[in-house]
Amino acid sequence: MTALEESLANVDDAVASCMAQINDCRELLDETRLTVHNTQPTLFALWSGANKLDNLFHQIDQLEEFVDLMKKNINEVSERIDEMERTLSKPISIPIPLTSLIMPNSSHCSMTGDQSSQPYFPPPHPVEIFRTSDFFVGSAKMAELVVAGGRQPSQR
């Protein structure tokens, strides 16, 4: 074998090796394309799920804010009720003039007159007024659609 034939044989071997590598790369590329094609629906579902979770977390935040406001209002009302109960449980002292004990027919003896005493309750402080639609905007829009005879938006 001459040097030229030997060089041509080496080139043929190198070309065959390159062709085998190209075929391997083509197979890997086809597998990669198939994998990407098959994962796209999963990625879209994950993206959609992440958006739904973001919306859900936002609604949870609104609900927590609403619950905190309700708790604050209930605690204030409960505190006022406790204060009124404490006031009512205290003995009420009705000043009776000494002369009414000695002379029962005295004009000072009337228990139904100005002598009766009512406990004084100061006017209550107003609790915070709110609208639930301020906390649940999406629910309010959906309720408006239902009231207006519209259809609820489809869940996608």
SVG drawing of the C-alpha trace seen along z (x, -y; Angstrom):
<svg xmlns="http://www.w3.org/2000/svg" viewBox="-97 -66 101 68">
<polyline fill="none" stroke="black" stroke-width="0.4" points="0.0,0.0 1.3,-3.3 1.3,-6.4 -1.5,-7.8 -3.7,-4.8 -2.9,-4.8 -3.8,-8.5 -7.1,-7.8 -7.8,-4.9 -7.2,-7.2 -9.5,-9.9 -12.2,-7.2 -11.9,-6.1 -12.1,-9.7 -15.1,-10.4 -16.9,-7.2 -16.2,-8.2 -17.5,-11.7 -20.6,-10.3 -21.2,-8.0 -20.8,-11.0 -23.2,-13.1 -25.8,-10.3 -25.4,-10.0 -25.8,-13.8 -28.9,-13.7 -30.4,-11.0 -29.7,-13.0 -31.2,-16.1 -34.3,-14.2 -34.6,-12.9 -34.1,-16.4 -36.8,-17.8 -39.2,-15.1 -38.4,-15.7 -38.9,-19.5 -42.2,-18.9 -43.4,-16.5 -42.5,-18.9 -44.1,-22.0 -47.6,-21.0 -46.1,-20.3 -44.3,-23.6 -47.5,-25.4 -49.4,-23.6 -46.8,-24.5 -46.8,-28.2 -50.6,-28.2 -50.6,-26.6 -48.1,-29.2 -50.4,-32.0 -53.3,-30.3 -51.2,-30.0 -50.3,-33.7 -54.0,-34.6 -54.8,-32.2 -52.0,-33.7 -53.4,-37.2 -56.9,-36.0 -55.4,-34.5 -53.7,-37.8 -57.1,-39.6 -58.8,-37.0 -56.2,-37.5 -56.7,-41.2 -60.4,-40.7 -60.1,-38.3 -57.8,-40.7 -60.3,-43.5 -63.2,-41.3 -61.1,-40.1 -60.3,-43.8 -64.0,-44.7 -65.1,-41.7 -62.5,-42.4 -63.6,-46.0 -67.3,-45.0 -66.4,-42.3 -64.4,-44.8 -67.3,-47.2 -69.7,-44.4 -67.3,-43.3 -67.1,-46.9 -70.9,-47.2 -71.2,-43.9 -68.7,-45.1 -70.7,-48.3 -73.9,-46.4 -72.5,-44.0 -71.4,-46.8 -73.8,-47.5 -75.9,-50.6 -76.0,-52.9 -79.2,-54.9 -78.9,-57.7 -81.8,-57.6 -82.1,-60.6 -82.1,-59.7 -85.4,-61.4 -87.1,-58.9 -86.0,-56.1 -87.3,-57.9 -90.4,-59.3 -91.6,-56.9 -94.5,-59.3 -92.0,-62.0 -91.9,-63.4 -88.3,-62.3 -89.2,-58.7 -90.5,-58.2 -88.5,-55.4 -90.1,-55.9 -89.1,-59.5 -85.7,-61.0 -84.0,-58.6 -83.7,-55.7 -80.3,-55.5 -79.3,-54.1 -75.7,-53.3 -74.1,-55.7 -72.8,-54.2 -70.9,-56.6 -71.7,-56.5 -69.9,-53.6 -67.0,-54.3 -68.0,-53.2 -66.3,-50.2 -64.7,-50.3 -67.2,-49.9 -66.1,-48.1 -67.4,-46.5 -66.5,-42.9 -66.1,-43.9 -63.1,-46.0 -61.4,-42.7 -62.7,-40.4 -62.7,-42.4 -62.9,-39.3 -65.8,-37.9 -67.7,-41.2 -67.2,-41.3 -68.5,-37.8 -71.4,-38.6 -72.2,-41.6 -72.2,-39.4 -74.5,-36.9 -76.9,-39.6 -76.8,-41.3 -77.8,-37.9 -74.4,-37.4 -72.5,-34.1 -69.6,-33.3 -66.3,-33.4 -65.1,-30.0 -62.3,-28.4 -59.3,-27.7"/>
</svg>
